[in-house]
Amino acid sequence: MPGDEATSYLVRHAKAGSRERWTRPDRERPLTEAGRIQAAGLARILAATTRSVVSSPYVRCLETVAPLAEAVGLRVEEDGRLAEGEEPSWAMGRLASTPGSVLCTHGDVMASIVTSLADSRVPMTGGMQWAKGATWAFAIAGGRIVGGRYLPPPD
C-alpha cells in the first residue's frame, strides 16, 4: 500500500516519557529519544506519499509527525478531534476522503478505528495492533476505506 496514490495513514504517536512520572499536564509530555528515532523513521517511510499531515494537539503527537511534515514541506495541522478520548468518526471520514493524508493520534482512537473497520469486515492485515510509533495504511476506493495493513514502528 505505501506508494499507492489511494492510501491514507493513521499513526499512533511514537514513544513518549512515562505518564506516571510526568508531573506537568499530560498533553505536554514529549517524545523520548527512542520516540524521536521512530519519528525520523516515519518520515523516511511515508514522505513519498504524504499530501497532508494532521495531528492531535498533544506534544507527543506533534513531535511524531514534525519530521515528516518538514521532509515534505507541509505544515502540521492540529485538530483536537484526534486527541485522546475523542470519538473516531471524524478521523475515519478524513482518512477515507483525503488520500495521502497522515493522521497522528493516540492508542485509544487508533484501536477504535481499527476494531470498527475489522468489525465491519474490512480486510485488515497484520492483526489487531497499535504499538507506539506504528502506522495503519488504509486503501481508499470510492471515498471508503476498503482495506488496512499494519506497519510496525520504524527503528
C-alpha positions in Angstrom: 0.0 0.0 0.0 2.7 2.6 0.6 3.3 4.1 -2.8 -0.4 3.9 -3.8 -2.0 7.2 -4.5 -5.2 6.0 -2.8 -3.7 5.3 0.6 -4.1 7.2 3.9 -2.2 6.6 7.1 -3.1 6.6 10.7 -0.1 6.9 13.1 0.0 6.3 16.8 2.4 8.8 18.4 5.9 7.5 19.0 7.3 6.5 22.4 6.9 9.3 25.0 8.1 9.7 28.5 6.3 7.9 31.4 2.8 9.1 32.1 3.2 8.1 35.7 6.4 10.1 36.2 5.4 13.2 34.2 4.4 16.0 36.6 3.1 18.6 34.1 -0.1 18.4 32.0 -0.2 15.2 30.0 -0.7 17.0 26.7 2.8 18.5 27.2 4.6 15.1 27.5 7.3 14.9 24.8 8.8 12.1 22.9 11.8 10.1 24.3 15.0 9.7 22.4 13.6 6.4 21.1 10.4 8.2 20.1 12.4 10.8 18.1 14.2 8.0 16.3 10.8 6.4 15.4 9.5 9.8 14.2 12.6 10.2 11.9 11.9 6.6 10.6 8.3 7.5 9.9 9.4 10.4 7.8 11.5 8.1 5.7 8.7 5.6 5.2 5.8 8.0 4.4 7.4 11.0 2.7 6.8 9.8 -0.8 3.0 9.5 -0.5 2.1 12.2 2.1 -0.1 15.0 0.9 -1.3 16.4 4.3 -0.4 15.9 7.9 -2.9 16.3 10.7 -2.2 15.7 14.4 -3.7 15.6 17.8 -2.6 18.8 19.6 -0.7 16.8 22.2 3.1 17.5 22.1 4.0 13.8 21.6 1.8 13.6 18.5 3.1 16.8 17.0 6.6 15.7 17.6 5.9 12.4 15.9 4.9 13.9 12.6 7.0 17.1 12.6 10.0 15.4 10.8 7.5 14.0 8.1 5.9 17.4 7.6 9.3 19.1 7.3 10.5 16.4 4.9 7.6 17.1 2.5 7.3 20.8 3.0 4.0 20.8 4.8 2.6 22.4 7.9 1.2 20.1 10.6 -2.5 20.9 11.1 -3.6 20.5 14.7 -7.0 19.0 15.3 -8.5 18.3 18.7 -10.7 15.6 17.1 -7.6 13.4 17.1 -6.9 13.9 20.8 -7.0 11.1 23.4 -10.6 10.1 24.3 -12.2 11.5 21.2 -14.8 9.7 19.1 -13.2 8.3 15.9 -15.8 9.1 13.3 -14.2 12.3 12.1 -10.8 10.6 11.7 -12.3 7.8 9.8 -14.1 10.2 7.5 -10.9 12.2 6.9 -8.9 9.1 6.1 -11.5 7.9 3.6 -12.0 11.3 1.9 -8.4 12.5 1.7 -6.0 10.0 0.2 -2.4 10.8 1.0 -3.3 12.1 4.4 -1.4 11.2 7.6 -3.2 11.5 10.8 -1.4 11.2 14.2 -3.4 10.2 17.2 -3.4 8.1 20.4 -3.8 4.4 21.1 -7.4 4.5 22.1 -8.5 6.4 19.0 -6.4 4.1 16.7 -7.8 1.0 18.5 -11.4 2.2 18.0 -10.8 2.8 14.3 -9.1 -0.5 13.6 -11.6 -2.5 15.6 -14.5 -0.8 14.0 -13.2 -1.5 10.5 -12.5 -5.1 11.3 -16.0 -5.5 12.8 -17.3 -4.1 9.5 -15.5 -6.8 7.7 -12.9 -4.5 6.1 -9.9 -6.7 5.4 -7.2 -5.9 7.9 -3.7 -7.4 7.5 -1.3 -7.6 10.5 -3.6 -8.3 13.4 -5.2 -6.1 16.0 -2.2 -4.0 17.0 -1.4 -0.3 17.6 2.1 -0.1 19.1 3.5 3.4 19.8 5.0 4.7 16.6 3.1 2.2 14.4 1.0 3.1 11.4 -2.0 1.6 9.7 -2.0 2.1 5.9 -5.6 2.2 4.6 -6.5 1.6 1.0 -9.1 4.1 -0.2 -11.6 3.4 -3.1 -14.7 5.4 -3.8 -14.4 7.5 -0.7 -14.3 4.4 1.6 -11.7 2.5 3.5 -11.5 -0.8 1.7 -8.5 -2.4 3.4 -5.9 -1.9 6.0 -2.3 -3.0 6.6 -0.3 -2.7 9.9 3.1 -1.2 9.6 5.2 -1.8 12.7 7.1 1.1 14.4 10.2 2.1 12.5 13.6 1.7 14.1 
